[in-house]
Amino acid sequence: MRTMLQKLLLLLLVGTLAAPALGGPAPWYWWVSRSSEARICWQTSPGEGWFREAQAFRDAHCRSRL
């Protein structure tokens, strides 16, 4: 019983540690200001007053589309 529990815990640990290896970089988006014509290329929202365009990009210059 004890070895079965140890194997299960080891499997759980290995699975938990392997999960981040499957992740990739976050996509970049054009964010457009609601109050002006300003546009920025960011991965996360710059705050209230901005909306995200639907198209995602691979790079920080918003040139290479996903």
Residue frames as qw, qx, qy, qz and C-alpha x, y, z in Angstrom:
[[0.000, 0.885, 0.466, 0.000, 0.00, 0.00, 0.00],
 [0.318, -0.797, 0.080, 0.507, 2.80, 2.39, 0.92],
 [0.390, -0.183, 0.575, 0.696, 4.72, 1.88, -2.34],
 [0.223, 0.613, 0.673, 0.349, 1.53, 2.42, -4.32],
 [0.125, -0.940, -0.259, 0.181, 1.01, 5.78, -2.57],
 [0.398, -0.605, 0.322, 0.610, 4.64, 6.75, -3.16],
 [0.380, 0.152, 0.678, 0.611, 4.34, 5.94, -6.86],
 [0.096, 0.800, 0.566, 0.174, 1.14, 7.95, -7.12],
 [0.247, -0.898, -0.051, 0.359, 2.71, 10.95, -5.39],
 [0.438, -0.351, 0.498, 0.662, 5.79, 10.71, -7.63],
 [0.304, 0.433, 0.694, 0.489, 3.59, 10.59, -10.72],
 [0.045, -0.916, -0.398, 0.029, 1.63, 13.61, -9.48],
 [0.362, -0.751, 0.169, 0.526, 4.85, 15.53, -8.81],
 [0.415, -0.082, 0.617, 0.664, 6.30, 14.73, -12.24],
 [0.199, 0.649, 0.653, 0.336, 3.04, 15.73, -13.92],
 [0.160, -0.934, -0.233, 0.220, 2.95, 19.01, -12.03],
 [0.380, -0.624, 0.335, 0.595, 6.54, 19.86, -12.91],
 [0.410, 0.114, 0.693, 0.582, 6.10, 18.93, -16.58],
 [0.227, 0.792, 0.563, -0.060, 3.06, 21.16, -17.15],
 [0.015, -0.879, 0.076, 0.471, 4.98, 24.48, -17.51],
 [0.361, -0.300, 0.679, 0.565, 7.20, 22.89, -20.17],
 [0.340, 0.471, 0.764, 0.281, 4.16, 22.63, -22.45],
 [0.077, 0.888, 0.307, -0.334, 3.34, 26.33, -22.24],
 [0.552, 0.395, 0.241, 0.694, 4.40, 28.84, -24.83],
 [0.159, -0.100, -0.143, 0.972, 4.78, 32.60, -24.80],
 [0.236, 0.649, 0.563, -0.454, 1.67, 34.70, -24.40],
 [0.425, 0.558, 0.479, 0.527, 0.32, 36.30, -27.59],
 [0.149, -0.267, -0.065, 0.950, 0.59, 40.03, -28.28],
 [0.197, 0.717, 0.662, 0.098, -2.41, 42.21, -29.23],
 [0.116, 0.365, 0.113, 0.917, -3.08, 45.68, -30.54],
 [0.172, -0.619, -0.629, 0.439, -4.79, 47.73, -27.81],
 [0.126, 0.505, 0.326, 0.789, -6.71, 50.79, -28.97],
 [0.045, -0.180, -0.473, 0.861, -7.61, 53.72, -26.74],
 [0.081, 0.676, 0.732, 0.039, -11.30, 54.58, -26.45],
 [0.083, -0.877, -0.217, 0.421, -10.54, 58.29, -25.96],
 [0.090, 0.768, -0.400, -0.492, -7.97, 58.83, -28.73],
 [0.835, 0.469, -0.232, -0.169, -6.49, 57.12, -31.76],
 [0.129, -0.658, 0.734, -0.106, -3.54, 55.76, -29.74],
 [0.968, 0.059, -0.198, -0.145, -2.58, 52.11, -30.32],
 [0.185, -0.666, 0.712, -0.121, -0.06, 50.00, -28.45],
 [0.797, 0.145, -0.574, -0.123, 1.12, 46.42, -28.82],
 [0.277, -0.472, 0.677, -0.492, 0.98, 44.68, -25.42],
 [0.324, -0.036, -0.945, -0.034, 0.31, 41.23, -24.02],
 [0.183, -0.503, -0.762, 0.365, -2.00, 42.41, -21.23],
 [0.009, 0.865, 0.429, 0.260, -4.56, 45.18, -20.88],
 [0.342, 0.297, -0.225, 0.863, -3.07, 48.62, -20.25],
 [0.032, 0.231, 0.572, -0.786, -6.12, 49.46, -18.13],
 [0.306, 0.678, 0.613, -0.266, -9.59, 50.88, -18.43],
 [0.250, 0.818, -0.063, -0.514, -10.32, 52.86, -21.56],
 [0.094, 0.481, -0.763, -0.421, -8.57, 50.42, -23.90],
 [0.891, 0.158, 0.278, -0.322, -10.01, 47.64, -26.02],
 [0.435, -0.348, 0.764, 0.326, -8.22, 44.71, -27.60],
 [0.588, 0.429, -0.406, -0.552, -8.36, 43.96, -31.30],
 [0.951, -0.046, 0.173, -0.253, -9.16, 40.33, -32.08],
 [0.813, 0.474, -0.304, 0.146, -6.04, 39.38, -34.06],
 [0.720, -0.633, 0.223, 0.175, -3.16, 37.89, -32.01],
 [0.494, 0.772, -0.388, 0.102, 0.53, 38.27, -32.88],
 [0.912, -0.085, -0.255, 0.309, 3.75, 36.36, -32.06],
 [0.571, 0.137, -0.178, 0.789, 6.07, 39.34, -31.57],
 [0.239, -0.604, -0.390, 0.653, 6.23, 42.56, -29.55],
 [0.013, -0.247, 0.282, 0.927, 5.93, 44.65, -32.72],
 [0.583, 0.443, 0.524, -0.435, 2.57, 43.08, -33.67],
 [0.313, 0.558, -0.521, -0.565, 3.88, 42.11, -37.11],
 [0.250, 0.156, -0.938, -0.184, 3.87, 38.29, -37.16],
 [0.701, -0.191, 0.006, -0.687, 0.31, 36.97, -36.86],
 [0.432, -0.182, 0.857, -0.215, -0.54, 33.73, -35.12]]
